[in-house]
Amino acid sequence: MLVGLLFGALGSMIDQDARTGLATLAASIGTVIGAMGLAGRSPRLLQRDHETPQRWLDYGPGVWSLLNGTVLGLGMFTRIGFWLWYVVPLGSLLVGEPRTAAYIYGAYGAMRGVASGALAASHRWGDTSIEDWLIGHHPQALFVGHIVLFSVGLLGVVAIGL
């Protein structure tokens, strides 16, 4: 939520017309990338394909969680895995309102937390672990992500144009 507050505050410093133009551009790019993904031609992700440093654990749980959460919240400084993730920081920046941006990140973080808790609680799913099942269904998850990215982008273009 702190990263959302920061992005919302930064976005509030951008002129409304500029934010609208950037939002239109981002939504258009999202629509194109989503369509490309659905066609099996998703462009390479903008990310640093890297895990957070293990040495951060030596700083203790408070500092480690702050560093890890910030880097994961910013996203592009670690491994992301899907284009849809960029809706979170771009939406937070372009909404231009710190509280709303914090809610965007908070909702994203809550869903990640719920998913992690569900994975931990149901370690086995039938004859296989849920982790193996999810990894085995990665192509389907990417496909669904491309559908959502295409839809969110298209809806964004339409809503901004109204």
Backbone torsions as a table, in degrees:
resi	resn	phi	psi	omega
1	MET	NA	-32.0	178.4
2	LEU	-64.4	-40.2	176.7
3	VAL	-63.0	-39.3	176.5
4	GLY	-61.8	-44.3	176.3
5	LEU	-57.4	-44.8	-179.9
6	LEU	-62.4	-48.4	-179.9
7	PHE	-63.5	-40.6	178.0
8	GLY	-63.3	-40.6	178.0
9	ALA	-65.6	-42.3	177.0
10	LEU	-63.3	-42.2	179.5
11	GLY	-64.1	-32.5	-180.0
12	SER	-67.9	-17.0	178.2
13	MET	-85.9	-7.7	178.5
14	ILE	-92.7	134.6	178.8
15	ASP	-53.8	141.4	-178.1
16	GLN	-55.4	-43.3	179.8
17	ASP	-64.1	-39.2	178.0
18	ALA	-66.2	-42.1	177.4
19	ARG	-61.8	-40.9	178.6
20	THR	-62.7	-43.7	177.9
21	GLY	-63.6	-43.7	178.2
22	LEU	-65.1	-39.0	178.3
23	ALA	-64.6	-40.2	177.3
24	THR	-63.3	-44.2	178.1
25	LEU	-62.7	-47.6	-179.6
26	ALA	-62.0	-43.2	179.4
27	ALA	-64.7	-39.0	178.3
28	SER	-64.9	-44.9	178.4
29	ILE	-63.4	-41.9	177.6
30	GLY	-60.1	-40.5	178.3
31	THR	-63.0	-44.2	-179.7
32	VAL	-66.0	-46.8	-179.8
33	ILE	-64.0	-39.9	176.5
34	GLY	-61.0	-44.2	178.6
35	ALA	-64.7	-40.8	177.6
36	MET	-62.4	-41.4	178.2
37	GLY	-63.1	-40.3	178.1
38	LEU	-65.4	-28.2	177.5
39	ALA	-86.9	2.4	179.1
40	GLY	80.1	20.3	-176.5
41	ARG	-128.8	44.2	-178.6
42	SER	-65.1	132.3	177.6
43	PRO	-68.2	162.5	179.7
44	ARG	-62.4	137.7	-179.4
45	LEU	-67.1	145.2	171.5
46	LEU	-86.6	99.9	-177.1
47	GLN	-161.8	163.7	169.0
48	ARG	-100.7	104.3	-174.6
49	ASP	-71.9	77.2	-170.1
50	HIS	-152.6	142.1	174.6
51	GLU	-80.2	160.2	174.3
52	THR	-69.4	147.6	-175.0
53	PRO	-62.3	133.3	177.5
54	GLN	-65.4	-28.6	-178.3
55	ARG	-63.3	-19.3	177.9
56	TRP	-62.2	-25.2	177.8
57	LEU	-60.6	-28.8	-179.5
58	ASP	-67.0	-17.7	-179.5
59	TYR	-79.8	-5.3	-178.9
60	GLY	95.2	163.2	-172.9
61	PRO	-63.3	-35.4	-177.9
62	GLY	-68.0	-51.3	-179.1
63	VAL	-68.3	-43.0	179.9
64	TRP	-58.4	-46.4	-177.8
65	SER	-66.6	-35.7	177.4
66	LEU	-66.0	-48.5	178.7
67	LEU	-62.6	-49.5	-177.6
68	ASN	-62.3	-45.9	-180.0
69	GLY	-63.4	-38.8	179.3
70	THR	-66.0	-47.8	-178.6
71	VAL	-65.7	-41.6	177.5
72	LEU	-67.3	-36.9	178.8
73	GLY	-65.8	-35.5	176.8
74	LEU	-73.8	-29.9	170.8
75	GLY	80.4	-56.8	-171.7
76	MET	-68.9	-9.8	-179.3
77	PHE	-93.1	8.0	178.8
78	THR	-147.8	-168.9	-178.9
79	ARG	-82.4	127.9	-178.8
80	ILE	-103.3	-62.1	175.7
81	GLY	102.1	-17.4	-178.3
82	PHE	-157.7	143.1	-178.1
83	TRP	-65.2	-30.6	-176.8
84	LEU	-57.1	-27.6	-178.3
85	TRP	-56.9	-32.6	-176.2
86	TYR	-64.6	-14.1	175.8
87	VAL	-62.3	-34.5	-177.5
88	VAL	-64.2	-59.2	-178.4
89	PRO	-69.2	-38.7	179.6
90	LEU	-66.4	-41.7	177.1
91	GLY	-62.2	-40.7	179.6
92	SER	-65.7	-40.5	179.1
93	LEU	-69.6	-47.7	-171.5
94	LEU	-79.1	-16.2	175.1
95	VAL	-68.8	-28.8	174.0
96	GLY	68.0	22.8	-178.4
97	GLU	-138.3	111.9	-173.4
98	PRO	-54.0	-42.7	-177.6
99	ARG	-65.7	-45.2	179.1
100	THR	-63.8	-41.0	178.8
101	ALA	-63.1	-38.6	177.0
102	ALA	-64.2	-38.5	177.1
103	TYR	-64.5	-38.1	178.1
104	ILE	-60.5	-51.3	178.8
105	TYR	-65.8	-37.9	179.0
106	GLY	-63.2	-43.2	177.7
107	ALA	-63.3	-42.8	178.0
108	TYR	-61.4	-48.0	179.9
109	GLY	-63.3	-39.4	178.5
110	ALA	-63.2	-42.6	179.1
111	MET	-65.5	-39.4	176.3
112	ARG	-63.3	-40.7	179.0
113	GLY	-65.4	-42.9	178.0
114	VAL	-62.6	-43.0	179.7
115	ALA	-63.5	-43.0	179.0
116	SER	-63.9	-41.7	177.7
117	GLY	-63.4	-40.9	178.1
118	ALA	-64.5	-39.7	177.5
119	LEU	-63.5	-43.2	-179.7
120	ALA	-66.7	-38.2	-177.0
121	ALA	-73.5	-32.7	-178.0
122	SER	-116.9	64.8	-175.0
123	HIS	-60.2	-27.4	179.6
124	ARG	-119.4	140.2	178.2
125	TRP	-131.0	99.4	-175.4
126	GLY	68.5	-130.8	-178.2
127	ASP	-89.5	-0.2	-177.6
128	THR	-130.2	158.4	177.3
129	SER	-74.2	153.2	-179.3
130	ILE	-64.6	-32.3	177.8
131	GLU	-62.3	-45.5	178.4
132	ASP	-64.8	-37.8	178.8
133	TRP	-63.5	-44.6	-179.9
134	LEU	-64.8	-43.9	178.6
135	ILE	-62.6	-38.4	177.9
136	GLY	-66.5	-20.5	-179.8
137	HIS	-107.7	20.2	-179.5
138	HIS	-57.5	-44.9	179.0
139	PRO	-59.3	-38.9	178.9
140	GLN	-67.3	-38.0	178.4
141	ALA	-64.9	-41.6	177.1
142	LEU	-63.1	-39.9	178.8
143	PHE	-60.9	-46.9	178.1
144	VAL	-62.0	-41.2	177.2
145	GLY	-60.0	-39.0	178.1
146	HIS	-68.1	-37.1	176.2
147	ILE	-61.7	-46.1	-178.9
148	VAL	-65.8	-43.4	179.3
149	LEU	-61.9	-45.2	177.4
150	PHE	-58.9	-46.1	-177.7
151	SER	-65.9	-46.0	179.7
152	VAL	-63.4	-42.3	178.5
153	GLY	-62.6	-46.7	-179.7
154	LEU	-64.0	-44.6	177.6
155	LEU	-62.7	-37.3	177.7
156	GLY	-63.1	-45.4	178.6
157	VAL	-60.4	-44.6	-179.3
158	VAL	-65.7	-47.5	-177.0
159	ALA	-64.4	-39.8	-179.7
160	ILE	-68.0	-35.0	179.9
161	GLY	-72.3	-17.3	-179.0
162	LEU	-77.3	NA	NA
